[in-house]
């Protein structure tokens, strides 16, 4: 009998003419074939022949099939090899078939899950019925005529309960696969994923066009006379047109394709649930403050962050919204109302301690809260000191910048700050400054002090 080896883009690589026990299976199962030269052939009951997985819609690696044909001839088989890479199906046909198969898988896996769930329920009921005989804690009566039956009942309870658990896990497995198959089309046509796919396909098409012109692309060259280049050009063109139509459908349903023209510096971009101020507009992304600044925040502005010198990029295909700087500001009426409420609120008087504490730095009326005074403390690992150690006094804004700088923390120490340190000498004390952090202070433009004094107090309102 003649063994026929055929390959087309439409059907893939197929091998017909073999029979069980003729010795061909040992050769076909070797992991030495395909484009990667690491694939075995598999038997298909639907096709009733051997096939090479993932060989459809691709050009074959001819030397791999020639090697297979020679091995079969050496075993005494008569072999014919036919390769037609030009026989192909359109990308739309292939995609439609993939979606139909996904629907079939979802229906089939759903049936498997239902069957396993019914088996699990039946096994549980069977175990429960047996256990009712021992509902009141009846022990096994050793030596009694009922001992054998009781032990068999316990064994049956154990086996049926194990089967119930196993079938329940099996049902969950097939239910998960059913869900994945049912969501195939939705995930496949996700607009963000489709935009990223289009970028890659267009880059591949530009490379093919360069090779057709005799130019180098992707670091190597190909012969312009290679007929495979024309087929690849057609395939890429069809695939790009297909996914562009998917994006147009998404736009018709309200999806927005963002680009460089939609943003300018100072705007705000919604990236993964957080609004970030745009620092720079790039061809394929916008530069924003580092995402570590967005932990626990809804809005991240350009300044006042823990990592002001770190940045991140948000690709346009992952952007969810845009607002201008004016839209991100609170309404004027709301801001005026908040200011009026703050002015009318009566400050709460704190109890005066027995010892006179160091006065808390309170900014004058109308001043920014961050301009108030703060005390920078140093905390060491495994420290057992009874009093806090203070390094410098500075404004709250400067303290936030200094303590948030990654250079001011090590494996065994860190800096922190407070605006209510307590009583000098009783709660805290000055610690010597060895000057190791002077470069950090210089880079941040901070001039610290070594004395703790109160800021100008707000004048009391007339009664």
Order of alpha helices (4+ residues) and beta strands (2+ residues): beta-beta-alpha-beta-beta-alpha-beta-alpha-alpha-alpha-alpha-alpha-beta-beta-beta-beta-beta-beta-alpha-beta-beta-alpha-beta-beta-alpha
